[in-house]
Amino acid sequence: MSHREIQWGTGNDGEPSLRHVIRHPDLELVGVHAHSPAKQGQDAAVLCGLEEPTGILATNDVDALLALEPDVVVYTIKGETRPHEVVPELERILSASVNVVSTAMIYLIHPAHAEASIREPLEKACQHGGATLYVNGIDPGFSGDVLPITALQLADQIEEVRVQELVDYSTYEDPEFTGVSFGFGRPASYTPPLALPGVLRAGWGGMVSILARELGIEFDEIVERFDRCFADEAFDTPMMRVEKDTCSAVRFELEGRVDGRPMIVTEHVNRLHDDVAPHWPKPPAGRSGVHRCIVRGNPSVQLDCFVTGEDGDHNTGGVQATAMRVINAIPAVCAHGAGLIDTFDLPYTPSRNFA
């Protein structure tokens, strides 16, 4: 069954998402939303680097897009820093009886974890329009839900579940958002947004809390940790130039604790060069990134997930995988009842698109 789809956003996540949708035999692209005036009026193919025109031109006319009566919107804008704009836009789409799969608003990977000011208006819009909203990605998302649940099917006498993203971000060309949020290229005097109390819990706490819910665990507390390493010498990367004595690596953790010890942990180590912060966890030799789940128990289990993009780069692979995590869920989301849902409300959603 083909689903009529609108691509909403053509940036870092939106460009590969649009490319996948255009090439997917079970999806019919009917519209593209672009915020930038420079992109409006451009053919969808031009916006994602494909040669054959689609005849579908990008627009910011929301009424015209919704009048196309799509089955689903793939929503891939960066929304975490401007919920006052994004929530009303999502409300408008959902109220028009259009389902949404989204890589934006990561707070909603576990809807119950999100603040009421974000969750409640969207719940009402879903009920009003009879529509469904599903938010996911690779991390937050897959690495903290399907990956550990898979590992836990082999384990017993569990002492700790640890989810890691160990990735060299140097080829991820997003200095305006990721660079600023993590504090890359900034001196020790700069306080990155992710280091502010409560920010990590808002962004990644849903991964910890949704897994706890599935395992029947109640935390006593969730503890945040944030640390940085600084460059000994200046160097250049595709993301940015890193000057001497500015941040070249970040490590953070969220620990869900029971009786004073960590039970479920999500950990990030992100570098701008593979030889910085050698004392922190690293991907396997020869790899620039890994999403990993370690279950410490009897037996202990470790699952490593590697993604590689069509250009051979691990960060391109991560962006493509983030998009495909929600695109592959479209049939299941469209078949689901109205409301805010999470991964565990859906069946497994594998791709069935074979080359």
N, C-alpha and C positions, 0 to 999 in steps of 0.2 A: 504494500500500500504506500503510495506517495504522499508526502506531507508538504503542504504549502508553507514556505518559510520566508521570514524577513531577517536579514542580518542587521543587527543594531550595533554599530561601532566598527571601525575599520583600522584600529590601531594595532598595538603589539599582539594582542590576542585575536582581534577582529580580522586582520588580514589573512592569517592562515585558516581561520574559521570560514571566512567567505570562500576561500579557494577550495576547501574540502566540500562545502555545500554545493558549489557549482559543479564539482566533479562527481557528486554522489548520485547514483541512479535512483535512489528512493526519496530524494528531496528535490522539491521544485522551488527554486529561488524566485520570489515574486517581487521583492523590494529590498532596498538597502537604505539604512538611515546613516547619514554622515553629518557630524556637527560642524566640521570645518567648511567654510565657504569654498576653499580651494578644491575640495573633493566633491562638492555638490555639482550635479550635472555630468559627472564622470561615469563611464560605463563600469559596471561591477568588475569586469575582467581587468580593466586598467588598474583598479584599486588594489588588486591582489596579484598582479604580475602574470596574468594569463593572456594568451595571444588572441584567442577567438572571442569576439564581442558577444555579450549576452543580450544586448538590447535593453537591459535594465539599468536605469540611471539613478545614482544616489541623490537623495533629497533629505531635507530636514522637515518636510511637511508631514507631521504626525497624523493629521486627519486623513490625508491622502493614502498614507501607508496602511492605516487601520481599515480604510474602506476597501482594501484589497482582500479582506477577510482571510488572513492567513490562519493556519492551524497553530503556528508557533513562531515566537521570536527567539532568536539566538542573541542574547544580550551580553556584549563583551567589552563594554566601556570600563574605564577605571572609575569606580563609583565610591570607593571607601572614604575618600577625603571630602566628598560633597553629597552626603546623603540627603541634604535639604533639596537638592535638584533631582537626584536619582529616584528617591522613594515616590514623589509625585508622578514622575514619568512612568515608573513601573505600575503604579496604581492605575494610571490611564490605560495602559496596555491591558492589564488584567481585567479591569472593569469592562473593557470592550470584548470580553469573552475570548481572549487570545492567551494561550499558554506561553510560558516563558521558561527557557533553560538558560542559565546565566553563569558566567565565570566571575561576575562582579558581585559586590556585597557579600564577601566571604563570611561575614558574621552569620549568614543564614544557612551555612552548610549543616548546622544543627539549629533549626529555627527557635527552639525553646531557649537556646543560649543567647540569642540576640536581644538587644534592648527593646523594651516595649514600644518605644517611639518609632522604631523601624519595623518591628514585627506586626504590631496591631493594625496599622493602616493597610498593610499588604494582605493580611488575613481577611480584612473586610472587603478589599477589592476582589480577592479570589472568590469569596462567597457571592458577591454581587454579580460578578461576571461568569461564575461557574468555571473558573480557570485555575490552572495549577502553576506553581512556581517552584523550580528546582535549581539549587545553587550547588556547584561543585567545581572540581579542577583536579590537578595532580597533588598540590600541596599549598594551602589546605585542600583536603579532599581525599582522593584515592589512597595516598600514602598513609592516611590516618583512619580509613574505614575498611575498604576491601582488603588491603594488604595485610593489616594485623588480624583481621577476622580469618583470612586464609591461613596465616601462620598458626593461629591459636587452635585450628582444627588438628594440629599435630602435637600439641603440647599438653602438659599436665603439671600440677603442683607449681603454679605460676607465681614467681616472685616479683617480676617486673616486665612490663611491655614498653619498649622504647622505639619510637618512630624517629628516623633521622632523615634530614635532607643535607647531604654533604656535596655541595656544588660550587664549582668555580664560575662566578658570575661575570667574568671579564668580557665575554662575548655577548652578554645580554645588554643591548644598547638602550638602556632606559635610565639615564642619569637623573632625569627630572623627577621621577617617582621613586624607583627602587634606590637610586643613589642617595637621594635626600633622606628617604625613610630609614635606610640602614646607616647613614652617616659616612658612606664611602668618600674618600678624598677630603674629609673634613678633619680638623685638628681635634685634640682631646678636649678643648674648651667648648666644642660644639656638642649639644645634646640632641642625638637623633630622636625623631618621634617614637621609634620602637622602644627606646630606653625609658620613656615616660611611664609611670605606674599605670597599669590597667590596659595599656595599648596592646601588648602581646596577648593578654588574656582575651581582649575583644577580638583580635584577629585569628588567633590559633587555639583559643580555649574551646571552641566548638569541636575541634578534633579530639581533644582530651575528654570532654564531657559526653560526646555522643558514644564513644567507645565504652566509657564507664556505664552509661545507660544500658548498652547492649549486654554488658557483662554483669549487670546487677551490683555495681560498686557505687558506694556513696563516699565521696571524698570528705575528709576533715578540712582540707584547704588545698588551694592551687597556688604554687609558689612560682614567681617569675625570676628569671636570671638573664642578664644581658652583659656581654663583655666584648671588647674590641682589641685588635692588634694594629700596630702602626708601622708604616713602612720605614725600613732602614735607609733606603735609597729611593729616589724618584723613578717611576716607570710609566709607560703608556699602555693603555688597553683600548679595545674598541668602545667600551663603555665610557671611559674618561681617562684623563691623566691623573696619576696619583703622585702627589709631591711627597718628599721626605717628611717623616713625622706626621703624616695624615693617615686616616684609617684605611687599611688594606684588607681587613678580614673582620668578620662579625660572628660571634657565637651567642645563641640564646636558647633557653630552655623554659618549658612550662612543666612543672611537676605536679601531678595529681597525687596527693598524699593520703594515706590511711595509717592511723596509729603512728604517725611521725616518719614514715618511710615512703619513698616514691613508689607508686604502683603503675601509673600510666604516665609516660613522659614523651613530649615532642621536643626534638632538638634540631636546631639549624646550625650548620657551619658553612658560611659563605665567604669565599675568598675572591680577590681580584688577580691572584697569581698563585700557581699551585705550590710554590715553595714558601709562602708566608704562613705563619702560625703552624709550624710543623708539629707542635705539641698537642694540637687539637685533632680530633678524629678526621680521617681523610678517606676518600674513595679508594677502591682497590687500585693497585699499580696499573698504569696505562689507561685509566678512566678519569674523566674530568668531572664526573658527577654520579651520584647514586641516591636513590630513594630506598631506604632500608628499614626493615622492621626486625627487631631483636626481641625474642621472647626468652627471658631467663627463667628456666623451670626444669622439669624433669619429664621428658627431655627438653633441652633448650632448642630453639629454632631460630634461624636467621634467613630472611628472604631479602635478596638484593634486586632492585628494579633499575634497569638502565634504559633510557630513551634517547634515540638519535633521530634528528630531523632529516628532511629530504636533501639538505645541503651538507649532511654529515656532522652537524654541530649538536652538542648535547643541550644547549639552551634553546635552540630552535626546536629540538625534539620535545623539550618540556613545554614550550608554548603550544606546539601542535597537540600534544597529549592533553593539555588543559582544555583546549577546544573540543577535542574528540570525546573527552569524558562526558560532556553534556550533549554533544551532537548525537552520540551513540544512544543516549537515553531518550531521544525524542519520541520514538514509538511508545515506550512505556509511560512516559510522562503524559502524552496525549490520551492514553487509555486510562489514566488514573483519575480518581475523583478530585473535585476542586479542593484547593488549599495549599498551604506551604508544606512541602514534603522534603524528606532527606533520603539518602542512599538506601537506608534499610526499609523504606516504604516501597521500594522497587524490586523487581526481580533482577537477576544479573543482566547486564546490558552490553553484551559483546557486539563488536562490529560484525556484520555479515556481508560486508562489501569486499569481495575478493577481486584482486587485480587480474 
